[in-house]
Amino acid sequence: MKWLLLCLSCLMLLAATPAWADVSRDDAAAAAQRQTGGRVLSVDRSERDGRPVWRVKVVTEQGEVKVVFIDAASGRAI
């Protein structure tokens, strides 16, 4: 019975893990850098349209500061 309770507890913890585990902060920074060709200034967790995203601020070679949103589940720019 204890084993079953332990397994059930583990499954509940796994189900409660956040979506942030899919795409790391470093992966999001790399995706934004590839898209813009710029230098990453900061990476923060955020939400956009109810979805978890990484908000990546970059400065381009022309000196423009841009914000790129990377989907935390897929790693794609949105």
URZI-V657107 format. One record per run of one state. SS is the DSSP state (helix for helix, strand for strand, loop for the rest). FROM is the first residue (numbers start at 1). TO is the last residue. Records with the same first field share a line. If there is no record, write none. Layout:
# URZI-V657107
SS = FROM-TO + FROM-TO
This chain:
# URZI-V657107
loop = 1-1 + 16-18 + 22-24 + 37-38 + 49-50 + 60-64 + 72-76 + 78-78
helix = 2-15 + 19-21 + 25-36
strand = 39-48 + 51-59 + 65-71 + 77-77
